Amino acid sequence: MTDFSKVYVLPMDTVLTQKKVHQIKQIGFSRIPLCQDKDDKTVVAIFLTKSLVGYDECGETIRQAYEKGKISIRKPIFFTLDAKLDQICVRFKKGETHMGVVVESNDDIKVMNKHV
């Protein structure tokens, strides 16, 4: 697990300029958590950076590019701190994504899912 303060996160309103796309590729992560905006710490999606292959930068936001079908994002999987390993493995085996978000309680999961 990586503490959220050390995670590279992008807001959904990030403009995909040539410079930003280059920066994302240089960082080298295959998945990047997305939040609603720069001041929000609620993960609403997981950005699949491989979808930038062949992407033609045209100054649109991540949200706009996703809505136009130009990039791929996935709904995050949420786990509580006390989740059992076998439960986690079952969720990952479903193939929805390869990244999970750990939250403190089931109430947090309900709040997070409202944003997705």
N, C-alpha and C positions, 0 to 999 in steps of 0.2 A: 504494500500500500504506500502511496505517496501522499504526503500532506498537501491539501488543496493550495496552500500558499506557494508551493513549489511546482505546481502543475502549469503547463503552458495552456492557457484558455483563451479562446477568441469570442468576442461578442458577435451575435447574429448580424449586427449592422456593420461589421468590418467590410470595408470596400476592397474588393479583389483587384487591386492595381497590379501592374507588372512587378513592382517592388515587393508588394505584400506576398504575391504568389511565389516569388523567388525566395523570400524569407521563410515561408512555410516549407518549401522544398528543402532548403538548407538545414532547417531544424531537424528534419529527418524522421519525425513521428508519423506513423501510419494512421493514427487516430488522434483527433484533438477534441476535447470537450468544448461545447458551445454554450454560452450563457445568453440571456436576452439582451443585455447591454453591458457596458464596461463596469458599471457600478453594482451589478447583480452577481451573486455567487451561486445562483441556482442553475445547475446543469440541465439544459433542456434538450440537448442532442449531442451526438457524436459525429464529427465531421470525418469522412473517409478521404484522406488526402490523396489517395491514388486516383480519385476522380478528377484531379487537376491535370492528369496526363491528357494532353490534347485540348485542354481548356484554353479558350481564346479570351484573354483579359480584356474586359470592356468597361471597367469601372462600376460594375454592379456589386451590391452587397452579397454576402453569403446567402441571406434569406432570399433575395431576388434570383440568384443563380440556382438555388435549390428549387424554388417555385417554377422556374423555367425548365427544370430537368437537366441542367447543365452539370451539376455536382451531386454527390450522394451524401446524405446524412442519415443516421439511424437513431431510433429512440434508445435512450440509455437504459441499462438494467440497473436497478437499485437494490442494494443489500443493506441489512442492518448490521451493526457491529457484532451481534451474536449469531449471525447466520451460520448454519452448519455447512461444512465443506461439501458434503454430498449434495445439498440443495444448490449450492453455487455451481457445482459441476453440471448438474442437470440443466440449469438455466443456460450455461454456456454451450452445452451440447446441442441445444435447440438451434444454435447457429444464428441467433439474432444479432449478436455482436461479440467482440472479444475484449470488451472493456466494461467494467462495472463501476458504479459509484456507490461508495459506502456512506450511509447516513446513520444518524444516532438512533432513530426510532421509526416505527411503522407510520407514525403520524407525519414524519418528515417525508416518507415515501409518498403518502397521499398528497402532500403539498407539492412535491416535485412533479408528480404525474399530472397535476392540474396545469402545469406550465408547458407540458409537452404536446 
